[in-house]
């Protein structure tokens, strides 16, 4: 009996139309991320329309079943993978890895980023969720694709401007960097583009920068020539990465006019 033929790998396509982006948001992103970590559909649509964001995905039966969204900062040459998710019921089977690899190859060829970053919940501080997934599994996924954790006390900025909730205890991981040997993950990344990107990202998300303590700790940690990275599979090294726990007012995007950020 001859073996059954292998199913062809699905196509990974750019998502540009309003219908594609609506399906990406409603069918993939909204079921996969808690509200405080998720942009609005209107902001996603505008970001992709303006070119500030770009999205790829897999479609089946007229619906997006897997998607990845990234933001590009041309001034810092940093690409941030905002979201990577599979629609409920379709996780597993290697689709996420296929989507990540093909999308990163396209973005690297088109943009030549200095650093590719992604956000991951710290598994020691965020519990697994039946709907939103398991942070430990997500970190293992990125580790299989060469990710390294930046030694920064990172938090996700408030997504809806001043006063909006931040997400504490996040990990910022590097997927690529200038100067890394081919096929090898970097042991550090250039600090200057990372630091400038962080300041830009905070201002864009929160609408203001008043130099609160959490922001100062984050930017100060990226003040040297290079930002060290650690292997996410090394439990001892991962435990030594500073964590942005956030207390009191630090848990929210600060209110007030834009201003200096101390050592920014």
SESE-132347 format. One line per field, with one value per residue (C-alpha): x, y, z. Coordinates in steps of 0.1 Angstrom, whole numbers. Layout:
<sites>
xx = (X; ...);
yy = (Y; ...);
zz = (Z; ...);
</sites>
This chain:
<sites>
xx = (0; 15; 18; -7; 7; 17; -6; 10; 21; -5; 3; 13; -1; -1; -33; -43; -80; -105; -122; -89; -79; -114; -111; -76; -88; -121; -112; -76; -64; -94; -97; -60; -50; -64; -79; -51; -26; -47; -49; -83; -95; -96; -60; -49; -67; -52; -17; -18; -32; -5; 23; 32; 21; 21; 3; 6; -16; -31; -66; -91; -126; -125; -114; -80; -70; -35; -19; 12; 14; 45; 53; 82; 102; 122; 141; 155; 154; 136; 108; 85; 63; 32; 11; 14; -16; -36; -74; -88; -90; -61; -31; -3; 10; 37; 15; 29; 65; 57; 40; 68; 96; 81; 70; 104; 121; 99; 104; 142; 145; 123; 134; 168; 160; 188; 168; 137; 118; 88; 69; 63; 46; 71; 61; 71; 46; 18; -3; -14; -49; -74; -82; -51; -25; 5; 34; 59; 48; 50; 85; 96; 82; 103; 133; 130; 133; 165; 150; 171; 157; 169; 181; 156; 128; 103; 66; 41; 30; -6; -22; -48; -30; -26; -41; -45; -32; 3; 12; 39; 65; 69; 99; 113; 130; 153; 148; 176; 203; 232; 265; 251; 268; 246; 224; 233; 214; 230; 244; 237; 220; 230; 216; 211; 184; 167; 167; 155; 128; 116; 112; 94; 71; 62; 53; 33; 13; 9; 8; 32; 66; 70; 99; 82; 102; 93; 103; 136; 145; 137; 157; 186; 190; 195; 220; 252; 267; 250; 221; 229; 206; 201; 190; 153; 159; 184; 163; 191; 199; 162; 157; 184; 166; 152; 114; 92; 68; 52; 36; 11; 9; 35; 8; -8; 4; 12; -9; 6; 24; 53; 86; 121; 127; 158; 186; 165);
yy = (0; 33; 61; 89; 120; 148; 178; 208; 236; 264; 297; 326; 358; 395; 407; 440; 443; 454; 420; 402; 425; 422; 384; 385; 407; 390; 353; 352; 380; 388; 352; 349; 379; 396; 431; 450; 434; 439; 469; 479; 468; 504; 510; 477; 487; 523; 509; 486; 513; 537; 512; 515; 479; 450; 416; 382; 352; 319; 319; 290; 292; 329; 334; 341; 311; 323; 357; 377; 415; 435; 472; 488; 517; 532; 557; 529; 500; 479; 455; 445; 414; 427; 395; 359; 337; 308; 307; 285; 249; 252; 254; 229; 212; 237; 264; 291; 283; 283; 317; 332; 319; 329; 363; 371; 361; 385; 414; 408; 410; 441; 461; 448; 454; 459; 440; 420; 419; 402; 404; 374; 372; 361; 325; 329; 359; 350; 319; 297; 306; 283; 309; 330; 303; 293; 318; 290; 272; 306; 312; 277; 283; 314; 297; 270; 298; 312; 339; 354; 373; 408; 416; 445; 452; 453; 460; 464; 501; 511; 505; 532; 564; 581; 562; 529; 498; 485; 448; 441; 413; 410; 396; 413; 388; 393; 372; 387; 413; 429; 411; 377; 349; 332; 306; 317; 337; 369; 370; 407; 433; 469; 491; 523; 512; 493; 522; 547; 523; 518; 555; 558; 529; 542; 576; 562; 538; 560; 594; 609; 604; 620; 599; 577; 553; 522; 540; 552; 517; 503; 530; 530; 492; 499; 527; 509; 499; 465; 449; 414; 385; 351; 317; 314; 276; 284; 287; 302; 329; 336; 341; 367; 389; 420; 420; 451; 441; 476; 490; 517; 544; 525; 500; 527; 549; 582; 613; 647; 665; 649; 657; 645; 610; 616; 597; 590);
zz = (0; -11; 15; 14; -2; 21; 23; 6; 29; 29; 12; 34; 18; 26; 43; 29; 22; 48; 47; 53; 82; 97; 96; 111; 140; 148; 140; 150; 172; 194; 206; 212; 232; 264; 257; 274; 249; 218; 195; 182; 148; 136; 146; 129; 97; 98; 106; 76; 54; 63; 61; 98; 101; 78; 81; 66; 71; 59; 45; 43; 31; 28; 64; 79; 101; 111; 111; 120; 123; 126; 130; 112; 126; 96; 118; 141; 116; 142; 133; 161; 157; 174; 171; 159; 164; 151; 151; 179; 169; 145; 168; 165; 134; 126; 111; 134; 125; 88; 92; 112; 90; 57; 70; 85; 53; 33; 58; 60; 22; 19; 50; 61; 98; 123; 149; 148; 182; 196; 229; 251; 285; 312; 320; 357; 361; 337; 340; 311; 299; 282; 256; 253; 254; 275; 279; 285; 253; 234; 247; 237; 202; 198; 212; 185; 160; 175; 198; 226; 255; 260; 295; 299; 325; 297; 299; 271; 269; 275; 241; 243; 254; 288; 317; 298; 315; 309; 308; 333; 333; 296; 278; 247; 225; 195; 165; 144; 146; 127; 132; 142; 122; 97; 113; 148; 174; 187; 223; 223; 201; 193; 221; 202; 178; 206; 230; 204; 193; 229; 234; 201; 209; 243; 229; 200; 223; 254; 238; 263; 279; 314; 326; 351; 371; 350; 318; 332; 344; 309; 290; 314; 309; 272; 277; 269; 235; 235; 252; 264; 255; 271; 259; 269; 275; 302; 333; 354; 329; 323; 360; 361; 335; 352; 354; 351; 379; 380; 411; 419; 392; 371; 361; 338; 310; 326; 320; 312; 284; 266; 282; 288; 300; 321; 303; 272);
</sites>
